[in-house]
Amino acid sequence: MPPFSHTWLPFIYLYGFGGLFFSLGLYIIYKSKSINLKRKAHRRWLKILVFGFAYFMIIHAILIIAALYW
């Protein structure tokens, strides 16, 4: 089995720092009032963005687990 530093550490780095920058971007959008959460379309797009990030993170984790144990 490959060591932790070759499998999960890159995953943590990618989604940890990527999530930090993603969250920072969403924060900047919110503070600049570029998003109005009272509007249905804006709420929808926010949900799509967050779901997309989580979706790719989960798929990536599943594929790492599959590669390690199957």
Phi, psi and omega per residue, in radians:
M1 nan 2.366 3.116
P2 -1.123 2.646 -3.132
P3 -1.212 2.838 -3.137
F4 -0.960 -0.677 -3.075
S5 -1.201 -0.255 3.125
H6 -1.792 -0.178 -3.099
T7 -2.054 -1.139 -3.012
W8 -1.532 -0.471 3.134
L9 -1.102 -0.766 3.050
P10 -1.093 -0.623 3.096
F11 -1.086 -0.821 3.137
I12 -1.113 -0.739 3.121
Y13 -1.097 -0.847 -3.088
L14 -1.061 -0.887 -3.065
Y15 -1.511 -0.350 3.048
G16 -1.258 -1.019 3.122
F17 -1.245 -0.632 3.079
G18 -1.093 -0.730 3.093
G19 -1.153 -0.614 3.089
L20 -1.116 -0.822 3.125
F21 -1.193 -0.635 3.079
F22 -1.077 -0.830 3.126
S23 -1.125 -0.696 3.103
L24 -1.083 -0.730 3.092
G25 -1.092 -0.756 3.101
L26 -1.131 -0.658 3.111
Y27 -1.120 -0.764 3.118
I28 -1.097 -0.726 3.101
I29 -1.074 -0.740 -3.133
Y30 -1.169 -0.804 -3.097
K31 -1.209 -0.505 3.127
S32 -1.457 0.032 3.133
K33 1.052 0.573 3.067
S34 -1.444 -0.210 3.114
I35 -2.156 2.393 3.107
N36 -2.080 1.812 -3.053
L37 -1.251 -0.041 3.031
K38 -1.416 -0.317 3.122
R39 -1.536 2.336 -3.082
K40 -1.069 -0.723 -3.112
A41 -1.131 -0.651 3.129
H42 -1.209 -0.714 3.066
R43 -1.081 -0.709 3.141
R44 -1.072 -0.808 -3.122
W45 -1.187 -0.588 3.073
L46 -1.114 -0.755 3.104
K47 -1.104 -0.704 3.125
I48 -1.093 -0.764 -3.139
L49 -1.104 -0.832 -3.124
V50 -1.163 -0.741 3.102
F51 -1.084 -0.725 3.140
G52 -1.076 -0.753 3.104
F53 -1.084 -0.854 -3.131
A54 -1.115 -0.684 -3.127
Y55 -1.057 -0.865 -3.126
F56 -1.169 -0.599 3.101
M57 -1.141 -0.760 -3.132
I58 -1.181 -0.764 3.109
I59 -1.062 -0.748 3.123
H60 -1.072 -0.767 3.128
A61 -1.110 -0.737 3.124
I62 -1.088 -0.722 -3.141
L63 -1.209 -0.593 3.057
I64 -1.145 -0.793 3.126
I65 -1.077 -0.739 3.127
A66 -1.089 -0.719 -3.126
A67 -1.201 -0.566 -3.103
L68 -1.400 -0.605 -2.973
Y69 -1.986 -0.123 3.126
W70 -2.038 nan nan
